[in-house]
Amino acid sequence: MKKFILLPVFVLFALVTLSDANAVVQVVDGDANFSDVSPAFTSGTIATGGETGDDEAGDYVLIACATGGFGPNSLLPPSPGDWTELDNGQCGGPGCMHGIWGRFTDTAAVEDITCSWSVPQFIFAAGSFRYRDVDVDDPIIDVACQSGTGTEAVAPSIISEPRSQVIRLATFSFEEFRNFSEEENPCLFDVDQFSFAEFTACANFKELNVITTAFTVTGFEGGPTGEETLELFDEAQWRACTIGIRMEPSEPIPTLNEWGFMAVAAFMGIAGIWFLRRRQTQGA
């Protein structure tokens, strides 16, 4: 009998050390694109996925579009679709700017989204991430951005939530055109070599350049994300953002800990019935 009771106790202590297995925000697809041609143009496209083919209606899509040049400019809302602006602003000078938008898609098909700006430019860079299991009512936890000039871009810290996705995104343009070595030139990076959880898109036309780079990671613990620093190889104008995407609420499901308590209760119930029947048998 003592051995029989020790078994559920052992199961209890074994299971309480394990964590639960709730869902997380998943990144399921992505894409990157750039243009650096003449004559100057006022729009470019970015696909809402297409690298993995694992796309479904209801996915949440985040896109970033960037351009650069001289003088003031403004990025316009993407089309088609009703997009929510998450950030839209210049780098630490007039050399570059980016806009970031998000929305839920109603199709599993990959769409080409057009980004536009008011003043014609020679360069354009863009990237996208596609997510699943995102809160349809309140998808964004927080967005924080800052701009500056220097050899490092710093994405600010935000307060995130458990099982969210945290995106770090930076756009930058070098203040003076220079010849990079092959090892460090960001414009020699092939956008196809990156996974759908990160992208780098780089456009370079004569003395103009703009680079947009981003990665997305699952934040299991939540809380402050801390700052993220990106090395820029040289003096550059930059703008960097941190974005948190919220997990959809789900019905409470038993964790492994709870399953352990239920297993112990079941074992103890069986043991109690067995003990009572044994007493009755002995007393008969």
C-alpha positions, 0 to 999 in steps of 0.5 A: 500500500505504501508503494502504491501511494508513493507512485502518485507522489513521485509523479506529482514532483516530476510534473511540477518541474515542467512548464506549460505548453500554451501557444505563442505568436508564430512567424510563418513567412516573410519577404524582402525587396529593393529597387535602385534604378533611374529615372526616379520613382515614387513607389515600390512593392513588397510581398506579404510572404511567399518564402515558405508558402505556409500562409493562411487567411487571418495571418497578421502581416507587418511591412516596412518600406524605406526610401532616401534622398535629399530634402523633405519627403513623406511616405504614404499609406500602403495599398491595397488594404486598410493598414494601421501605421505603427511608425513613419518618420525620418532617420537622423537626417534627410538621407532616409526614412521608413514607414511600418504598417500592420494588418490582418489579411483575409486571404492565404494568397501572397499579395504585392503591396505598394508603398508610395512616397511624395517626392521621386527617389532613386532607391527603395527597400522593404521587408515583411513578416507574416504572423499567426495566433495574433490577438485580433482585437489588440495585436500591438503591445507597444511600439518605440522608435528613435532616430540618430546619427552615428556608427550604431543604431539603437532600438529602444526597450519596450515592456512586452508580454509572455509568448509575444513576438518582438521585432527589432527594425532599423533603417539607415543611410550612410552620410557619405558614399564610400567603398566598402570591403566585400566582407562588410558591404551591406549592399552585397548581402543577398536578401534570399540568404536570410530566413523568414524570421529576418531580412535585410534589403539594401538599395544603392544608386550612385551616392544614395543608399538606404538599408532596412534590416529587421529580425523577429524573436519570440519573447517567452518571459515578457517584461522589458526587452532592453535596447538592441544595438546594431553596428552600422560599419560607418557614420550613418543616419538611422532610425530604429524601432522595437515592436511587440505583437500580442498573442491571441487570448485562448481558453484556459487549458490544463498545464502539465502542473495541473495535469500532475495534480489531477493525476495524483487526485485520481491515484489517491481516489483509486487508493482510497476505494481500494483501502475501503474495500480491503477493510470491508473484506477484512471485517467480513 
